[in-house]
Structure formats: C-alpha cells, structure tokens
Amino acid sequence: MKRIFLSIIILFAASCKDNVTQQAPEQKIILKDSQITIPENSPVLKKIKTVIINDQEYSHDITSVGTIETIPNNYAEIASPFSGRVTKAFVNIGQKVNAGSPLFEVLSSGYLDVQKEYSDALNEAGLAEKKYKRQQDLVKHGVGIQKELEEAETELRNKKISLSNASTALKIYNNQGKSSGGLVVRAPIAGEVISNKIVTGQYLREDAEPVMIVAELSKVWISGEVKEKDLRFIKNGDQVSVKVNTYPDRAITGKVYHINDWVDEATRSIKVLIQCDNPDRTLKPGMFATITYSTDSENTIMIPTSALMQKDDNQYVWIKTGKNQFMKRNVTTAEASEKTVKVTSGLKPGDELMTTGGIYLLDIK
C-alpha cells in the first residue's frame, strides 16, 4: 500500500514539473511598479480586448408603477340630503351633465320643513319691516317713542338674519323655494354619470350611501411611488411617459403634478401624482400604469460592466499604458445596468480601457 501511495506522489511531482516546464519564463506576466507587462507569446494576451472611452450623454430613467385615479375636484358622489321617495329620474348612466343639471327628484317631509321655515322667515321679515317703517313715521311726526323705534329696528335685523339663514338652506339644494314640494337633486359639477343606482319609487335614507357618481375624466391622475433615493431626480412639472397594458402601443405623456412631503417609512418611498390628458376617456380609474421619469441628461463616462473588477471593497479597471502594458486604477461608480456602469471618478476621456480579459489577471501579485 505504501508503494502505491509513493508511486502516486512521484507521478504527481512529475506532472507538476511538466507544467512548470510548459510555462516558459518568456511567457510569464511581469508586475513592476503597479504595472503589468504581458509577453507577446502569452495566451492571456489573446483574451484581452480594449476600447478607448469618451464622454457620453446619459439620462437616468426611473420606472415605477401606478394606478389611474379621478381628480378629486372633478369627482362627485351624490346622495339624497333628506330621507324620501324618488319621484323622478332625469339622467341615465353615461350621460353628460352640466353643473346644476337636475339628476333626480325626492319627495321629502324634511325638505318640506325647510321650505316652510323659509316661507315663515320671509313673512316674519316682511312684518318686521312694516313695523319698523311705521315706528319711523311716528317718530318723524313727533308722536312715536324712540325706544319703540329702536326695538323695531333690532327685531327687523334679527328677522333678516333668520331669513338669510333659511334662504341659504334652500340654496344648498339649488331650489330656492321654487319647487312644488319635491327636492330636485342637482349635479354639483359638470361631467359624465359613471354610476347610477336610482330607481323611481325607491325610498332613500339621508344617511344612505351615494346613489350616483358624476366624474369629469378629460384629465386624470396617476398615483405612483418613487424610491427615496431617486427623489432628487424628480421635480414638479417634469414630463413623464406612461404605458397601460390595455394600450401597449400607445404613447401617453403626463406631468408631475404633486410630490408628497413625507416618506412612507415601511417602503422608503414617496407618493407622486402624475396628471394626464384623457380627451377620449380611454384611461379608466383603477387601471394600472407604468411610469417612466426621464431625468436631465449629462455628459459622463460609461464603461462596460465586464471592464469593472473588484477586490475587497475597491473597484478598479485596467488601463493600457503601452504595448502589452496595463496599470490598475481604482474608480468610483454610480448607477449600473446589465451592460454598462457609470463612472464618477478615476477615468478621463481618451483612456484605453481593458474590457475583457481582466479575470485572467486576478492572481497577479
């Protein structure tokens, strides 16, 4: 057994000797003063490729996902302000309406009470005004009492306040006492009826869910999020490109409308609102969208990822300094993609850079 083991050792030593013999001294890579020289007949030299680098125009694109939303000021959920029964419906789903257009009518005892309060306040204000004018006339002719005139003036002022309050209550419902009894609920904004649950004859409670939605969708918001680290590249008014799955070939543009003032601590992201024109109403609330923010371009040095080497915490490249000669140079990098890396320091235009073959020089000491 010992003889077999000894034979293996002898064979291994002979093999190593043969390898050493194959690596002739004239093929050995020489390292001197941080510079390597690769002999002409070295097989490593055939693996090396280089390129001369220059400044390139670079734009850092940021991509995020978002959801299409209605703009709050262009969206109205409508419910009956009083309990009552629907006596008439004036619109259908999909119909366009103007601000103030009648939507439906409700017969409500609560609204009749409001009308009565307005009517009573109107009558009382009229009587108070007549009383005040009568006291004015009496005092003017020397038969009236000043105190009674002042009391009449105070009463008139109070009645006018009550009338104003009652009138305001009617104005809220856009009827102002002109209805025959039913409350006509009107559209608060111009837009399109996108939801309509009204059924003639149904009874509505004043605390019920909205029964109709009017929205103006010629403009929409896209609500997305941007990572905290990318916020410095985005500002209000920036133009962005938008893609939706429903229309993959359609080019849609928008603008950054608002950037939130706080960061979501769980995701380290910031909410951003994009406003888009939607004249044909093809962008529907609830759709998902992909948002691409294009930042300002700059001239910078971009190198292939294959050229970048790393040892411990240091990143470096090989720079060609002469025929078959290269020198290691430390670099600082920023954004990277699958194919290229942005270099912020360590290189200058005109440097000739080793793009492939650096892996064969890792063990050079």
Residue pairs with C-beta under 8 A, 6 or more apart in sequence:
26 39
26 41
27 39
27 41
27 42
27 43
28 39
28 42
29 36
29 37
29 38
29 39
29 42
29 44
29 361
29 364
30 36
30 37
30 39
31 364
31 365
34 327
34 328
35 321
35 325
35 326
35 327
36 325
36 326
36 327
36 361
36 364
37 324
37 325
38 44
38 45
38 48
38 324
38 325
38 326
39 45
39 324
40 324
44 357
44 360
44 361
45 324
47 356
47 357
47 360
48 354
48 356
48 357
48 360
49 354
49 355
49 356
49 357
50 320
50 352
50 353
50 354
50 355
51 304
51 352
51 353
51 355
52 350
52 351
52 352
52 353
53 301
53 303
53 347
53 349
53 350
53 351
53 352
53 353
54 301
54 349
54 350
55 299
55 300
55 301
55 349
56 299
56 300
56 301
56 302
57 297
57 298
57 299
58 297
58 298
58 299
58 300
58 302
58 342
59 294
59 295
59 296
59 297
59 298
60 233
60 295
60 335
61 292
61 293
61 294
61 295
62 226
62 227
62 230
62 233
62 234
62 292
62 293
62 295
63 290
63 291
63 292
63 293
64 224
64 225
64 226
64 227
64 272
64 290
64 291
64 293
65 224
65 288
65 289
65 290
65 291
66 222
66 223
66 224
66 225
66 274
66 288
66 289
66 290
66 291
67 222
67 223
67 224
67 286
67 287
67 288
67 289
68 220
68 221
68 222
68 244
68 283
68 284
68 285
68 286
68 287
68 288
68 289
69 220
69 221
69 222
69 223
69 285
70 215
70 217
70 220
70 221
70 285
71 216
71 219
71 220
71 221
71 275
73 189
74 189
74 191
74 215
74 216
74 217
74 219
75 189
75 191
75 213
75 214
75 215
75 216
76 187
76 188
76 189
76 191
76 213
76 214
76 215
77 210
77 212
77 213
78 103
78 185
78 187
78 188
78 210
78 211
78 212
78 213
78 214
79 204
79 206
79 208
79 209
79 210
79 211
80 106
80 108
80 183
80 185
80 204
80 205
80 206
80 208
80 211
81 111
81 172
81 173
81 183
81 185
81 206
82 106
82 108
82 109
82 110
82 111
82 183
82 206
83 108
83 110
83 203
83 204
83 205
83 206
84 106
84 107
84 108
84 109
84 110
84 111
84 183
84 203
84 204
85 106
85 107
85 108
85 201
85 202
85 203
85 204
86 104
86 105
86 106
86 198
86 199
86 200
86 201
86 202
86 203
86 204
87 105
87 106
87 107
87 182
87 200
88 104
88 105
88 182
88 200
89 103
89 104
89 105
89 198
89 199
89 200
90 101
90 102
90 103
90 104
90 105
91 97
91 101
91 102
91 103
91 104
91 193
91 196
92 193
92 196
93 193
93 194
93 195
93 196
94 192
94 193
94 194
95 192
95 193
96 190
96 191
96 192
96 193
97 103
97 187
97 190
97 191
97 192
97 193
97 214
98 187
98 190
99 187
99 188
99 189
99 190
100 174
100 186
100 187
101 186
101 187
102 184
102 185
102 186
102 187
103 185
103 186
103 187
103 193
103 198
103 212
103 214
104 184
104 185
104 198
104 211
104 212
105 182
105 183
105 184
105 185
106 182
106 183
106 185
106 204
107 181
107 182
107 183
108 182
108 183
110 206
111 173
111 181
111 182
111 183
112 181
114 166
114 169
114 170
114 173
115 170
115 177
115 179
115 181
117 166
117 169
118 163
118 166
118 167
118 169
118 170
118 177
119 177
120 166
121 159
121 162
121 163
121 165
121 166
121 167
122 163
122 166
124 159
124 162
124 163
125 156
125 159
125 160
125 162
125 163
127 159
128 152
128 155
128 156
128 158
128 159
128 160
129 156
129 159
131 152
131 155
131 156
132 149
132 152
132 153
132 155
132 156
134 152
135 144
135 148
135 149
135 152
135 153
136 144
136 149
137 144
138 144
138 145
138 149
139 145
139 146
139 149
167 176
170 176
170 177
173 183
173 184
173 185
173 186
174 184
174 186
175 183
175 184
187 214
188 214
189 214
189 216
190 216
191 214
191 215
191 216
191 217
192 214
192 215
192 216
192 217
192 281
193 212
193 213
193 214
194 213
194 214
194 215
194 217
195 210
195 212
195 213
196 211
196 212
196 213
197 211
197 212
198 211
198 212
204 211
215 285
217 278
217 281
217 283
217 285
218 277
218 278
218 279
218 281
219 275
219 276
219 277
219 278
220 275
220 276
220 278
220 283
220 285
221 257
221 273
221 274
221 275
221 276
222 242
222 254
222 273
222 274
222 275
222 276
222 289
222 291
223 271
223 272
223 273
223 274
224 271
224 272
224 274
224 289
224 291
225 264
225 267
225 269
225 270
225 271
225 272
226 234
226 269
226 270
226 272
226 293
227 268
227 269
227 270
228 263
228 268
228 269
228 270
230 293
231 259
231 270
233 293
233 295
234 256
234 259
234 272
234 293
234 295
235 256
235 259
236 256
236 257
236 258
236 259
237 255
237 256
238 255
238 256
238 293
238 294
239 253
239 254
239 255
239 294
240 253
240 254
240 255
240 256
240 274
240 291
240 292
240 293
240 294
241 251
241 252
241 253
241 254
241 291
241 292
241 294
242 252
242 253
242 254
242 274
242 276
242 289
242 290
242 291
242 292
243 250
243 252
243 289
243 290
243 292
244 250
244 252
244 283
244 287
244 288
244 289
244 290
245 287
245 288
246 282
246 287
247 282
252 276
252 283
253 276
254 274
254 275
254 276
254 277
254 291
255 274
255 275
256 272
256 273
256 274
256 293
257 273
257 274
257 275
258 272
258 273
259 270
259 271
259 272
259 273
260 270
260 271
260 272
262 270
263 269
263 270
264 270
264 271
272 291
274 291
276 283
300 342
300 343
300 344
301 342
301 343
301 347
301 348
301 349
302 340
302 341
302 342
302 343
303 317
303 340
303 341
303 343
303 347
303 353
303 355
304 339
304 340
304 341
304 355
305 336
305 337
305 338
305 339
305 340
305 341
306 355
306 356
306 358
307 317
307 318
307 341
307 353
307 354
307 355
307 356
307 358
308 315
308 316
308 317
308 331
308 333
308 341
309 315
309 316
309 317
309 318
309 358
309 359
309 362
310 316
311 362
314 330
315 330
315 331
315 332
315 333
316 328
316 329
316 330
316 331
317 328
317 329
317 331
317 346
317 347
317 353
317 354
317 358
318 326
318 327
318 328
318 329
318 353
318 354
318 358
318 361
319 326
319 327
319 328
319 329
319 347
319 351
319 352
319 353
319 354
320 326
320 352
320 353
320 354
321 327
326 354
326 361
329 346
329 347
330 346
331 343
331 345
331 346
331 347
332 343
332 344
332 345
332 346
333 341
333 342
333 343
333 344
334 342
334 343
334 344
335 341
335 342
336 342
347 353
